[in-house]
Amino acid sequence: MLRKIYLKKILISISALFALFLIYLIPTENRELKNIKSEVTYIDSSVETNNIYLLDSHNMVSLTNIMVSGEDIETKAKDLIESLIQGSTKEDQIPNGFKSIIPDETKILNLKLENNILKIDFSKDILNIKKDLEEKMIEALTYTLTSIDGIDGIIIYVEGNLLNKLPQTNINLPSTLDRNFGINKEYDITSSKDITSVTTYYVSKNNDDYYYVPVTKYLNDDREKIKIVIDELESSKMYNTNLMSFLNNNVKLLSVEQLEDTLTLNFNEYIYSNLDTKEILEEVIYTICLSIEDNYDVKQIVFNVNDEEIYKSVLKSIE
């Protein structure tokens, strides 16, 4: 009996060794390829990320990103709208420190894209929002959906009726909403004539993570918009305690040139975060590029220092 058990164990051991031997006879490249194929199987190519504008802890509409599914524009748009609805199935994907703004139980009754304009029909539940968040909800919807390539503006309906006025604040809405509507609006005007609107992106912080907050300021200023943006980003001009800028106070925008789809900015050396290494902070590049994207119709931004090119940025959301 014992002999049979030992013989059985020996046969099992020999079989195992033989199997291992056969595995190692397979060329290394084939084994590695097999492993790669098994990993690729689990990648969902239909899932990607897209910009979304959510409320931060200061109730400011802020830029972050979220995973979206689907390849066509309408599917992406529907996915993002559902992420903006409180209590939706997408709520668990909202990054920490942010919250959705559209009232819960809001339904998307219809959604259709025509000539780069997205028409959305909501249930009347969308109007069940606090008065102080009514305009911010429109801003979040407009900026989120126009961040999708192929959507230039949106038209909002409520149960088949065009939403042309917010019922609580009595704010009139244009029939087609785009980024000219503004976001986190501030007013610094002394006259009703020659009013310029400029959107500037600032930095804010949630725990150890930085994110970006756009502010549209209305002012009497006829300067080039990028000059106003740089002026606003100088940290000495900051007044909102939760917003920051990493732009050096001594930076000077020496010249601006727009040639077809390219905007070239020429700075002095103080654009560098370190004069020895000649590096520019990522936050400085992002605040400037995001601000330009909202104020100019360009595809590329070139950063020069004393007329020497040091950085080039391609705006991905503009085709």
C-alpha positions as CSV (number, residue, x, y, z in Angstrom):
1,M,0.0,0.0,0.0
2,L,2.7,2.5,1.0
3,R,4.7,1.5,-2.1
4,K,1.7,2.4,-4.3
5,I,1.4,5.8,-2.6
6,Y,5.1,6.6,-3.1
7,L,4.9,5.5,-6.7
8,K,1.9,7.8,-7.3
9,K,3.7,10.7,-5.7
10,I,6.8,10.1,-7.9
11,L,4.6,10.0,-11.0
12,I,2.9,13.3,-10.1
13,S,6.3,14.9,-9.4
14,I,7.7,13.7,-12.7
15,S,4.6,14.9,-14.6
16,A,4.9,18.4,-12.9
17,L,8.6,18.6,-13.8
18,F,7.9,17.6,-17.4
19,A,5.1,20.3,-17.7
20,L,7.5,22.9,-16.5
21,F,10.2,21.7,-18.9
22,L,7.7,22.1,-21.8
23,I,6.8,25.6,-20.7
24,Y,10.5,26.7,-20.7
25,L,10.9,25.1,-24.2
26,I,8.5,27.8,-25.5
27,P,10.6,30.8,-26.6
28,T,10.6,33.7,-24.2
29,E,9.1,36.1,-26.7
30,N,6.1,33.9,-27.1
31,R,5.5,33.6,-23.4
32,E,5.8,37.4,-23.0
33,L,3.4,37.9,-26.0
34,K,0.9,35.6,-24.3
35,N,1.0,37.6,-21.1
36,I,0.5,40.9,-23.0
37,K,-2.5,39.4,-24.8
38,S,-4.1,38.4,-21.5
39,E,-3.6,41.9,-20.2
40,V,-5.0,43.6,-23.2
41,T,-8.2,41.5,-23.0
42,Y,-9.2,43.5,-19.9
43,I,-8.8,47.0,-21.4
44,D,-12.0,48.7,-22.4
45,S,-11.1,50.9,-25.4
46,S,-14.5,52.6,-25.2
47,V,-13.7,54.3,-21.9
48,E,-11.8,57.6,-21.8
49,T,-11.7,60.7,-19.8
50,N,-13.3,64.1,-20.5
51,N,-13.4,67.5,-18.8
52,I,-16.3,68.1,-16.5
53,Y,-17.2,71.2,-14.5
54,L,-18.4,70.5,-10.9
55,L,-18.9,72.4,-7.8
56,D,-15.9,72.5,-5.4
57,S,-16.1,73.0,-1.6
58,H,-16.3,76.8,-2.2
59,N,-19.3,76.4,-4.5
60,M,-17.3,77.5,-7.5
61,V,-17.7,75.7,-10.8
62,S,-14.4,74.0,-11.3
63,L,-12.6,72.0,-13.9
64,T,-11.7,68.4,-13.3
65,N,-12.1,65.2,-15.4
66,I,-14.1,62.0,-15.2
67,M,-14.3,58.7,-17.1
68,V,-16.8,58.6,-20.0
69,S,-18.0,55.7,-22.1
70,G,-18.9,55.6,-25.7
71,E,-17.3,56.9,-28.9
72,D,-20.0,59.1,-30.4
73,I,-20.6,62.6,-29.2
74,E,-24.2,62.1,-28.1
75,T,-23.3,59.1,-25.9
76,K,-20.4,61.1,-24.3
77,A,-22.7,64.1,-23.7
78,K,-25.4,61.9,-22.0
79,D,-22.8,60.3,-19.8
80,L,-21.4,63.6,-18.7
81,I,-24.9,65.1,-18.0
82,E,-25.8,62.1,-15.9
83,S,-22.5,62.7,-13.9
84,L,-23.8,66.2,-13.2
85,I,-27.0,64.9,-11.7
86,Q,-27.0,64.5,-8.0
87,G,-27.7,60.9,-6.8
88,S,-27.2,59.4,-10.3
89,T,-25.5,56.1,-10.9
90,K,-22.4,58.1,-12.0
91,E,-22.1,59.8,-8.6
92,D,-19.4,57.3,-7.4
93,Q,-17.1,58.5,-10.2
94,I,-17.1,62.1,-9.0
95,P,-13.6,63.0,-7.7
96,N,-13.2,63.7,-4.0
97,G,-13.8,67.4,-3.0
98,F,-16.3,68.0,-5.8
99,K,-20.1,67.6,-6.1
100,S,-22.7,67.4,-8.9
101,I,-25.1,70.3,-9.3
102,I,-28.2,69.2,-11.2
103,P,-31.0,68.3,-8.8
104,D,-31.7,64.6,-8.2
105,E,-34.5,62.9,-10.1
106,T,-33.8,65.1,-13.1
107,K,-34.3,63.0,-16.3
108,I,-32.9,63.5,-19.8
109,L,-36.1,63.3,-21.9
110,N,-34.4,63.8,-25.2
111,L,-30.9,64.7,-26.6
112,K,-29.9,65.4,-30.1
113,L,-26.9,66.9,-31.9
114,E,-27.5,69.1,-34.9
115,N,-24.9,71.2,-36.7
116,N,-22.6,71.1,-33.7
117,I,-25.4,72.4,-31.4
118,L,-26.6,69.9,-28.7
119,K,-30.3,70.1,-27.9
120,I,-31.3,68.7,-24.5
121,D,-34.8,68.3,-23.1
122,F,-34.9,67.9,-19.3
123,S,-37.7,66.9,-16.9
124,K,-39.1,69.8,-14.8
125,D,-37.1,68.5,-11.8
126,I,-34.1,70.4,-13.2
127,L,-35.7,73.6,-11.9
128,N,-35.7,72.3,-8.3
129,I,-32.4,74.0,-7.5
130,K,-31.4,76.6,-4.9
131,K,-31.6,80.2,-6.1
132,D,-27.9,80.8,-5.6
133,L,-26.9,77.8,-7.7
134,E,-29.4,78.4,-10.6
135,E,-26.9,80.2,-12.8
136,K,-24.0,78.1,-11.8
137,M,-25.9,75.0,-13.0
138,I,-26.2,76.5,-16.5
139,E,-22.5,77.4,-16.4
140,A,-21.6,73.8,-15.4
141,L,-23.7,72.3,-18.2
142,T,-22.5,74.7,-20.9
143,Y,-18.8,74.4,-20.1
144,T,-18.9,70.7,-19.6
145,L,-20.7,69.9,-22.9
146,T,-18.7,72.4,-25.0
147,S,-15.5,70.7,-23.8
148,I,-16.5,67.8,-26.1
149,D,-15.0,68.1,-29.6
150,G,-17.9,68.6,-32.0
151,I,-20.2,70.6,-29.6
152,D,-20.0,74.4,-30.0
153,G,-23.1,75.3,-28.0
154,I,-26.2,73.9,-26.3
155,I,-30.0,74.6,-26.3
156,I,-31.8,73.7,-23.1
157,Y,-35.5,72.7,-23.0
158,V,-37.7,71.8,-20.0
159,E,-40.4,69.3,-21.0
160,G,-40.4,70.6,-24.5
161,N,-40.3,74.3,-23.7
162,L,-37.2,76.4,-24.4
163,L,-35.5,77.6,-21.2
164,N,-34.9,81.3,-22.0
165,K,-35.2,82.6,-18.4
166,L,-34.2,81.2,-15.1
167,P,-37.3,81.2,-12.9
168,Q,-35.8,82.2,-9.6
169,T,-33.1,84.7,-10.5
170,N,-35.0,86.0,-13.6
171,I,-31.7,85.8,-15.6
172,N,-32.4,85.8,-19.3
173,L,-30.7,83.1,-21.3
174,P,-29.6,83.2,-25.0
175,S,-31.4,80.6,-27.1
176,T,-28.0,79.0,-27.8
177,L,-25.6,78.8,-24.8
178,D,-21.8,78.7,-25.4
179,R,-18.8,79.9,-23.4
180,N,-19.6,83.5,-24.0
181,F,-22.2,83.0,-21.2
182,G,-19.3,83.1,-18.7
183,I,-18.6,81.2,-15.5
184,N,-18.1,82.2,-11.9
185,K,-18.9,85.7,-13.0
186,E,-17.4,88.8,-11.4
187,Y,-18.0,92.5,-12.2
188,D,-15.5,95.3,-12.1
189,I,-17.1,98.0,-14.3
190,T,-17.6,101.7,-13.9
191,S,-19.4,102.3,-17.2
192,S,-22.0,100.4,-19.2
193,K,-20.0,101.2,-22.4
194,D,-17.1,99.2,-23.8
195,I,-17.4,96.2,-21.4
196,T,-15.0,93.4,-22.0
197,S,-15.4,89.9,-20.6
198,V,-12.2,87.8,-20.0
199,T,-12.1,84.3,-18.6
200,T,-9.0,83.5,-16.5
201,Y,-8.2,80.1,-15.0
202,Y,-6.7,80.1,-11.5
203,V,-5.3,77.3,-9.3
204,S,-7.1,75.9,-6.2
205,K,-6.3,73.1,-3.9
206,N,-8.1,70.1,-2.6
207,N,-6.0,68.3,0.0
208,D,-2.7,67.8,-1.9
209,D,-4.2,68.0,-5.3
210,Y,-4.4,71.1,-7.5
211,Y,-7.2,71.9,-9.9
212,Y,-8.3,74.8,-12.0
213,V,-11.1,77.3,-11.5
214,P,-12.3,79.6,-14.3
215,V,-13.5,83.1,-13.5
216,T,-15.2,85.4,-16.1
217,K,-14.6,89.0,-15.2
218,Y,-16.5,91.9,-16.8
219,L,-14.5,95.1,-16.9
220,N,-13.9,98.3,-18.8
221,D,-10.6,97.5,-20.4
222,D,-9.7,97.7,-24.1
223,R,-6.4,95.9,-23.9
224,E,-5.6,92.6,-25.6
225,K,-7.3,89.9,-23.6
226,I,-4.1,87.9,-23.0
227,K,-2.6,91.0,-21.4
228,I,-5.5,91.2,-19.0
229,V,-5.2,87.5,-18.3
230,I,-1.5,87.8,-17.4
231,D,-2.3,90.9,-15.3
232,E,-5.0,88.9,-13.4
233,L,-2.7,86.0,-12.8
234,E,0.0,88.0,-11.1
235,S,-0.3,86.8,-7.5
236,S,0.0,90.3,-6.1
237,K,-3.4,91.0,-7.7
238,M,-5.1,88.0,-6.1
239,Y,-7.9,88.8,-3.7
240,N,-9.9,85.6,-3.5
241,T,-8.4,83.5,-0.7
242,N,-9.2,80.1,-2.2
243,L,-7.8,81.0,-5.7
244,M,-4.0,81.0,-6.4
245,S,-1.6,81.8,-9.2
246,F,2.0,80.7,-9.5
247,L,2.9,83.4,-11.9
248,N,5.9,85.5,-10.8
249,N,5.0,89.1,-10.0
250,N,7.9,90.3,-12.1
251,V,6.9,88.6,-15.2
252,K,6.2,90.8,-18.2
253,L,4.5,89.9,-21.4
254,L,6.7,91.7,-23.9
255,S,4.7,91.1,-27.1
256,V,1.8,89.1,-28.5
257,E,1.4,87.9,-32.1
258,Q,-1.5,85.9,-33.6
259,L,-0.7,84.3,-36.9
260,E,-3.5,82.2,-38.3
261,D,-4.1,79.4,-35.7
262,T,-1.0,80.2,-33.6
263,L,-0.7,82.6,-30.7
264,T,2.9,83.5,-29.8
265,L,3.6,85.0,-26.4
266,N,7.0,86.6,-25.7
267,F,7.9,87.0,-22.0
268,N,10.8,88.2,-20.0
269,E,12.9,85.6,-18.1
270,Y,10.7,85.8,-15.0
271,I,8.3,83.4,-16.6
272,Y,10.8,80.7,-15.5
273,S,10.3,79.2,-12.1
274,N,14.0,78.7,-11.9
275,L,16.3,81.0,-13.9
276,D,19.2,78.4,-13.8
277,T,17.3,75.4,-15.1
278,K,15.0,77.5,-17.3
279,E,11.8,75.6,-16.4
280,I,8.3,76.8,-16.3
281,L,5.9,75.5,-13.7
282,E,3.1,73.2,-15.1
283,E,0.5,75.3,-13.2
284,V,1.7,78.4,-15.0
285,I,1.5,76.8,-18.4
286,Y,-2.0,75.3,-17.7
287,T,-3.5,78.5,-16.3
288,I,-2.3,80.5,-19.4
289,C,-3.3,77.9,-22.0
290,L,-6.7,77.2,-20.5
291,S,-7.4,80.9,-20.3
292,I,-6.3,81.4,-24.0
293,E,-8.5,78.5,-25.1
294,D,-11.6,80.3,-23.6
295,N,-10.7,83.7,-25.1
296,Y,-9.1,82.9,-28.5
297,D,-9.8,80.7,-31.5
298,V,-6.3,79.2,-31.9
299,K,-4.9,75.7,-32.1
300,Q,-1.4,76.3,-30.8
301,I,0.4,78.5,-28.2
302,V,4.1,79.3,-28.4
303,F,6.0,80.5,-25.4
304,N,9.0,82.7,-26.1
305,V,11.5,84.2,-23.6
306,N,13.2,87.2,-25.0
307,D,12.3,86.1,-28.5
308,E,13.6,82.6,-28.1
309,E,11.1,79.7,-28.3
310,I,11.1,77.6,-25.1
311,Y,7.7,75.8,-25.1
312,K,4.9,75.0,-27.5
313,S,1.5,73.8,-26.6
314,V,-1.2,72.3,-28.8
315,L,-4.8,72.8,-27.6
316,K,-6.3,69.3,-27.8
317,S,-9.9,70.3,-27.7
318,I,-9.6,72.4,-30.9
319,E,-9.5,70.5,-34.1
